[in-house]
Amino acid sequence: MPRRWLLAAALLTAIHVHAEDKKPDTPRITAIAPLDVVRGQETTLRIRGVKLSNATEVRFPGALKAELKEKKAADIPNGLDAKDVGDTQLEVKLNIPADLPAGPLALSVVTPDGTTASRELRVLDATNCVDEKEPNGSFREAQTIEPGKTVRGTIKEDKDVDVFQFTGKSGQRIAAEVFAARGASLLDSVLTLLDARGHQLACADDSLTHDSQLTLTLPADGSYFLIVQDAHDRGSAWHGYELTVNATP
């Protein structure tokens, strides 16, 4: 190929790449707080993202309606970039019917520039969930939890850790799981299991996603501790999670 053609092709490629760089972001959701709603309760949701300042509607499937209350700039958590986590946020209020089935609930935001891809919000039953209670950042302050329940928590600030305690039996099979990144949380979780003496028994970072999962057969009767933290020691109101612990004989 003649040299002038190569130069022309390179110039066209550079123009195309430059145009792509200048292409504006499409509206998208980057985080939701909280990650879940409880049946039969009124909930205020905050939705964070890119190009949401002109939002006209927060859309749910079926007859569920949300009242759009506020649109404003969002603070950028430490160590993160606005182009990745967004710089705008919405506040919406909605009433969750008591007969709404538990499980995933899709939501999207409608704007003049387009509708965001849907993100998952989870519907929980009040009898099966418990809220994290601060302070719970050490063994002495560990929050006691019951296997079979879902804990709703947040890594609220940089270097924050949440410590939970439960009672187990020798030979019991424990499965613990964090739900965060699969929803719309900025948390990149690490989950650690320790015995009553503080010896680490298992630690899980990423599984198939940035959410942590671990399973273990308990070696003895007694107290055990689960620690939830961010892999990068970051935290904010947008670093929410659900922790579930299930035990089988």
Helices and strands as residue ranges (DSSP letters): H 3-22, E 28-33, E 36-38, E 42-50, E 57-59, E 67-73, H 82-85, E 88-95, E 103-111, E 114-115, E 119-124, G 126-128, E 129-131, E 143-144, E 150-154, E 161-168, E 173-179, E 189-195, E 200-204, E 213-217, E 222-230, E 240-248
